């Protein structure tokens, strides 16, 4: 399986740290943030990895190289103009191939079992499976609504809401994507994968959500970054790195 790591963001919420260092290289317990993501993928046998680049991307390339010293094969997709989550994936359409591929944000840390995701995705045969989590502020940030089988009915209040009780969950930034989704994505423009997922729902095609338990953190803000860095430094969280 191949993976795409989304690393082209500007990291504005982590300024001023990201004025001179791209967010994926911000040190977390002395190691670049992206090194946790790459070790996470490697632990599940995912060694073919694509990383999209925009803000200070040359520094990411200089640190990771072709990935060989980490036992990985890393290739890059440079975006002179940032393309967003959907546009960035679309640019790699030929490289990602004709089998399901993993997409993961570069600014999250987790111990979620990817084998559960792979098994669930193949069992349900949806166009994509999004890893979801509970969050008391789900309505503030935008819910993904699923039924008892995990089928997604609405994202951000858009889609097809049918009868029955739906659970509201938050998207973690981890999703397993069927290559058929690539056909829904416009090319060469800024585009959010969320908008494509909403289009897929509106057309009646299946998307699924898999609820996770365990550890997950988004290091998108200075407050969250400081908290998680402290927990890792003190050994209260144990996550492997490259």
Steps between C-alpha positions, in 0.01 A plus 500: 500500500612854422447801722480873445609728782347847476779741587446806280317717753627837617469417869369848578351395835849399616659834413757629577652148517411441136647823366833326445417131555226310313242350734601137425850576633392670823681306779284285725702351785810578297385330180332654192124456508489321165743235626224366728260476204752319284590251774128443557455409132813287495375300799205388285717404206429815298830605346399666170418854605419820313529837671359820356704816557443873491611712796877454557474165326870493414576459872278192520675349198841577648412319824326194355673459163375196311420326829754222451682568827167440677411187303239690298448608140399865504400708199382860495227698332594866495220755490621846395140606563340311786232259377316399816426146612303404190718677248814357652366145479381554142847612393631156603228307316740301280743426783239380749389224264188287479474358854386668823753739652535666839491877553616649830561851628859573600403687818330222696629240742313178568526136600191396302517148354517540123428129451148565631455767235625281218278208602192719547552675166530178303200351678269793423635593154424870530666765289689610809517424871566788738638437847281685749509586870274635769536868586285708735538796262402309187229750404745787523754347263269311265358150543512186291170319561491120488240233557539179701684328211751783463352629175539876470183696430615859541819701524479856633122470485501416129409175331192282521350469845274197522294365787658356810738618768832634382815551705706815460874446488811697408732415210853414616686577177551131420312344210529200273401602148382289209658610170151563361495817709772644277246521219286737708786743568559804277859541386736795508304714746473546875242254626401342830445124517214577739305662217551191286383274781184710533442469125539123525245484782253716307524260206418208728835323483630341822751651737572349840637617832691284746503612863835489672604474862842556645726802464459776244622860495503781246805722546349783299508764775772628730300393805454142381860483380633606839278254685592197287869588489500510882318167532744327264803656666379382841435150368127516563437416134713245320501527121782361283690724260752448222 
